[in-house]
């Protein structure tokens, strides 16, 4: 062989036809087995129990509002799956859906004894709760899938009996019945917060308990009497309201009449005041008129007096005397007549002398 000639490539031995046929048979057998397992799962699993079904299924569905939890060989896995379709190993991996939305657990037939020894029975108590999604692993690890049996079903029995044992039938059935809901909720939440923080108690609804028939009849009679008393009280309140209404109406009517009387009185006072002012004006006018008349009369009298003063001269008086004598038609006889005439002349002379002296003094 020359140095420049490349060595020949190794020849692959020819394939044995029997060996190729054996490999094809193995593939076919695996395919058949897989088909049998699938058919077995589709036929037998739906009719089997849920635990067997969850263990044998390959394809499974996690419902909305749940998470998928898995056990591998009996060991709880920390991994959870969201809603939808998922695959798992049959027989090796076990799967359970766990609800993480609001759910209502119904606890039925809870017997308890009151402080007085009367046995009563709560037919149903509803507990609305929720398991936090981030606490699913810890809760299931400590208390299993049936965690609500431990912290809700069993716990509600215990708390109801604790409550009844320290209260009388009257308190449980009537006086404090409205407080049982909140009392149960607080008690459940306190223990869950301490031991199972992932469980959240939303609310508790307690129905009226069943009590012995004889006791129930007594309570019904008491309620009837209480109802009668309440009706009487309400009637009394209605009567009081009617009386108060009548009183208010009377007060309103009296106030209205008083207001009207006040207005009428003010109107009359205004009329009187107007008349008084008119009288005052009339009186003032009358006084002014009378004063004017008096002043005029006074002025007239003064002028007449001044005129008379100017007239009362001796000559005028003598003239008037002569006129009076001449107008007198009576005749007098006696020795005094000349004296009377003389006296009149003397009076005239006296007046003339008096007037002369006044003129001299002026």
C-alpha positions in Angstrom: 0.0 0.0 0.0 1.4 3.3 -0.9 2.1 6.0 1.7 0.0 8.5 -0.2 -3.0 6.2 -0.4 -5.5 6.7 2.4 -6.4 3.7 4.4 -9.7 2.0 3.5 -12.7 2.9 5.7 -14.0 0.2 8.1 -16.9 -1.7 6.7 -20.1 -1.8 8.8 -21.2 -5.4 9.2 -24.4 -6.2 7.6 -27.5 -6.0 9.8 -29.0 -9.2 10.8 -32.6 -9.3 9.6 -33.7 -11.2 12.7 -32.2 -8.5 15.0 -34.2 -5.8 13.2 -37.3 -7.8 13.5 -36.8 -8.1 17.3 -36.5 -4.3 17.8 -39.7 -3.7 15.9 -41.5 -6.2 18.1 -40.4 -4.4 21.3 -41.7 -1.1 20.0 -45.0 -2.7 19.1 -45.3 -4.3 22.5 -44.6 -1.0 24.3 -47.2 0.8 22.1 -49.7 -1.9 22.9 -49.1 -1.7 26.6 -49.4 2.1 26.5 -52.7 1.7 24.7 -54.0 -0.8 27.2 -53.0 1.5 30.1 -54.9 4.4 28.4 -57.9 2.3 27.8 -57.8 1.0 31.3 -57.6 4.6 32.6 -60.5 5.7 30.5 -62.8 2.7 31.3 -62.0 1.8 34.9 -60.9 5.1 36.5 -64.2 7.0 36.1 -66.0 4.3 38.0 -63.4 3.9 40.8 -63.0 5.9 44.0 -61.5 9.5 43.8 -58.3 8.5 45.5 -57.7 5.6 43.0 -58.6 7.9 40.2 -56.2 10.6 41.3 -53.4 8.0 41.6 -54.0 6.3 38.3 -54.7 9.2 36.0 -52.0 10.7 33.8 -53.8 13.7 32.5 -55.8 15.6 35.2 -57.6 18.9 35.5 -57.4 21.4 38.3 -60.7 23.3 38.6 -60.9 27.1 38.7 -60.5 28.4 42.3 -58.3 25.5 43.3 -54.7 24.6 43.2 -53.2 21.2 42.5 -51.3 19.5 45.3 -49.1 16.4 44.7 -47.7 13.6 46.8 -44.7 11.7 45.3 -44.5 8.3 46.9 -46.6 9.6 49.8 -44.4 12.7 50.4 -46.2 16.1 50.0 -44.5 18.2 47.4 -44.1 22.0 47.8 -44.9 22.6 44.1 -48.6 23.4 43.3 -50.3 23.8 40.0 -52.7 26.4 38.7 -56.2 25.7 37.2 -56.0 23.8 33.9 -54.8 20.5 32.5 -51.6 18.9 33.8 -49.7 15.6 33.5 -48.4 13.3 36.3 -47.0 9.8 36.7 -49.7 7.3 37.4 -49.5 5.1 40.6 -46.4 7.1 41.7 -47.8 10.6 42.0 -51.0 11.3 43.9 -52.9 14.5 43.2 -55.7 16.4 45.1 -57.4 19.7 44.2 -57.5 22.1 47.1 -59.9 25.1 47.1 -58.4 28.5 47.8 -61.5 30.6 47.3 -64.4 31.3 49.7 -66.1 28.1 50.8 -68.9 27.4 53.2 -68.6 24.5 55.6 -72.0 23.3 56.9 -71.9 21.8 60.4 -75.1 19.9 61.3 -76.7 18.5 64.5 -74.7 20.1 67.3 -76.1 19.1 70.8 -75.2 21.1 73.8 -76.3 21.6 77.4 -77.1 25.0 79.0 -76.0 26.1 82.4 -79.4 25.0 83.8 -79.1 21.5 82.4 -81.5 21.9 79.5 -80.4 20.0 76.3 -80.8 21.9 73.1 -79.7 21.2 69.5 -78.3 23.4 66.8 -79.5 22.0 63.5 -77.0 23.8 61.3 -74.2 26.2 61.6 -72.5 27.6 58.4 -68.9 28.7 58.5 -67.6 30.8 55.6 -63.8 30.4 55.4 -60.9 30.6 53.0 -57.5 28.9 52.8 -54.8 31.3 51.7 -53.0 30.2 48.6 -49.5 30.8 50.0 -50.3 28.7 53.1 -51.5 25.6 51.3 -48.3 23.6 51.8 -47.9 24.3 55.5 -51.6 23.7 56.3 -51.8 20.4 54.4 -48.4 19.3 55.8 -49.7 19.8 59.4 -53.4 18.9 59.1 -53.9 17.1 55.8 -56.4 17.7 53.1 -59.3 17.5 55.6 -57.9 20.4 57.6 -61.4 21.9 57.9 -62.6 18.9 59.9 -60.0 19.7 62.6 -60.4 23.5 62.7 -64.0 24.0 61.7 -66.2 21.0 62.1 -64.7 19.7 65.4 -63.9 23.2 66.7 -67.4 24.5 66.2 -68.8 21.6 68.3 -66.3 22.5 71.1 -67.0 26.2 71.0 -70.8 25.8 71.0 -70.7 23.5 74.0 -68.4 26.0 75.8 -70.8 28.8 75.1 -73.9 26.9 76.2 -72.3 25.6 79.4 -71.8 29.1 80.8 -75.1 30.6 79.8 -78.7 29.9 80.7 -81.4 28.8 78.2 -82.9 32.3 78.3 -79.6 33.8 77.3 -78.8 31.2 74.6 -82.2 31.2 73.0 -83.2 34.8 73.3 -81.0 37.4 75.1 -77.6 36.5 73.7 -78.5 34.7 70.5 -77.6 37.6 68.3 -74.0 37.5 69.8 -73.4 33.8 69.1 -72.3 34.5 65.4 -69.5 36.9 66.4 -68.5 34.9 69.4 -68.0 31.7 67.3 -66.2 33.6 64.6 -63.8 35.3 67.1 -63.1 31.9 68.8 -62.4 30.0 65.6 -60.2 32.8 64.1 -58.2 33.1 67.3 -57.2 29.4 67.3 -56.7 29.3 63.5 -54.4 32.4 63.8 -52.4 30.7 66.4 -52.2 27.2 65.0 -53.2 27.4 61.4 -52.5 30.9 60.1 -53.5 30.0 56.6 -57.2 29.6 57.5 -59.2 32.7 57.4 -62.7 32.7 59.0 -65.0 35.2 57.1 -68.3 34.7 59.0 -70.4 32.3 61.0 -74.2 31.9 60.6 -76.0 30.1 63.5 -79.6 29.0 63.2 -82.1 29.0 66.1 -81.6 26.0 68.3 -84.2 23.4 68.9 -85.4 23.3 72.5 -87.8 20.9 74.3 -91.4 21.3 73.3 -92.6 22.3 76.8 -90.0 24.9 77.1 -90.8 26.2 73.6 -94.5 26.6 74.5 -93.5 28.6 77.6 -91.3 30.8 75.5 -94.1 31.3 73.0 -96.5 32.3 75.8 -93.9 34.7 77.2 -93.5 36.2 73.7 -97.3 36.6 73.4 -97.4 38.4 76.7 -94.4 40.5 75.7 -96.1 41.3 72.4 -99.3 42.4 74.2 -97.2 44.6 76.5 -95.5 46.1 73.5 -98.8 46.7 71.7 -100.1 48.4 74.8 -97.0 50.6 75.0 -97.3 51.4 71.3 -101.0 52.3 71.8 -100.0 54.5 74.7 -97.4 56.2 72.5 -99.9 56.7 69.8 -102.3 58.3 72.2 -99.6 60.5 73.6 -98.6 61.5 70.1 -102.2 62.3 69.3 -102.6 64.3 72.5 -99.3 66.1 71.8 -100.5 66.8 68.2 -103.8 68.2 69.6 -101.9 70.3 72.0 -99.6 71.6 69.3 -102.7 72.4 67.2 -104.3 74.2 70.1 -101.1 76.1 70.8 -100.8 77.0 67.1 -104.4 78.1 67.0 -104.0 80.2 70.2 -100.8 81.8 68.8 -102.6 82.5 65.5 -105.5 84.1 67.4 -103.1 86.1 69.6 -101.2 87.2 66.6 -104.5 88.3 64.8 -105.6 90.0 68.0 -102.3 91.8 68.2 -102.6 92.9 64.6 -106.2 94.1 65.2 -105.1 95.9 68.4 -102.3 97.6 66.5 -104.7 98.5 63.8 -107.1 100.1 66.3 -104.2 101.9 68.0 -103.1 103.2 64.7 -106.6 104.4 64.0 -106.9 106.0 67.4 -103.5 107.6 67.0 -104.6 108.9 63.6 -107.8 110.3 65.1 -105.8 111.8 68.0 -103.5 113.5 65.4 -106.5 114.7 63.5 -108.0 116.1 66.8 -104.7 117.7 67.6 -104.6 119.3 64.2 -108.2 120.4 64.5 -107.6 121.8 68.0 -104.5 123.6 66.8 -106.5 125.0 63.9 -109.4 126.0 66.3 -107.0 127.6 68.7 -105.2 129.5 66.0 -108.6 130.6 64.6 -109.9 131.6 68.0 -106.6 133.3 68.8 -106.9 135.2 65.6 -110.5 136.2 66.4 -109.5 137.2 70.0 -106.6 139.2 68.7 -108.8 140.9 66.2 -111.5 141.5 68.8 -108.8 142.8 71.2 -107.5 145.0 68.5 -111.0 146.2 67.7 -111.8 146.9 71.3 -108.5 148.7 71.8 -109.2 150.8 68.7 -112.8 151.5 69.9 -111.4 152.4 73.4 -109.0 154.8 71.8 -111.8 156.2 69.6 -114.0 156.6 72.7 -111.3 158.2 74.6 -110.9 160.7 71.9 -114.7 161.2 71.8 -115.2 161.7 75.6 -114.6 165.4 75.6 -116.7 167.8 77.8 -118.3 169.2 74.7 -119.3 165.7 73.4 -120.6 164.6 76.8 -122.6 167.8 77.1 -124.0 167.3 73.6 -125.0 163.8 74.5 -126.6 165.0 77.7 -128.6 167.6 75.9 -129.6 165.0 73.3 -130.7 162.6 76.0 -132.7 165.4 77.7 -134.3 166.5 74.5 -135.3 163.0 73.6 -136.9 162.4 77.0 -140.7 163.0 76.7 -141.3 162.6 80.3 -141.9 165.7 82.4 -140.6 166.0 85.9 -141.8 168.4 88.5 -140.1 169.5 91.7 -137.7 171.9 93.3 -134.6 169.7 92.5 -134.8 169.8 88.8 -132.8 172.9 88.3 -130.2 171.5 90.6 -129.9 168.3 88.5 -129.4 170.4 85.4 -126.9 172.5 87.2 -125.1 169.4 88.4 -124.8 168.2 84.9 -123.3 171.5 83.8 -120.9 171.3 86.7 -119.9 167.8 85.6 -119.1 169.1 82.1 -117.1 172.0 83.6 -115.1 169.5 85.7 -114.3 167.3 82.8 -113.1 170.3 80.8 -110.9 171.3 83.6 -109.5 167.8 83.9 -108.8 167.6 80.2 -107.0 171.0 80.4 -104.7 169.8 83.1 -103.8 166.7 81.2 -102.9 168.8 78.2 -100.8 171.0 80.4 -99.0 168.1 81.9 -98.3 166.6 78.4 
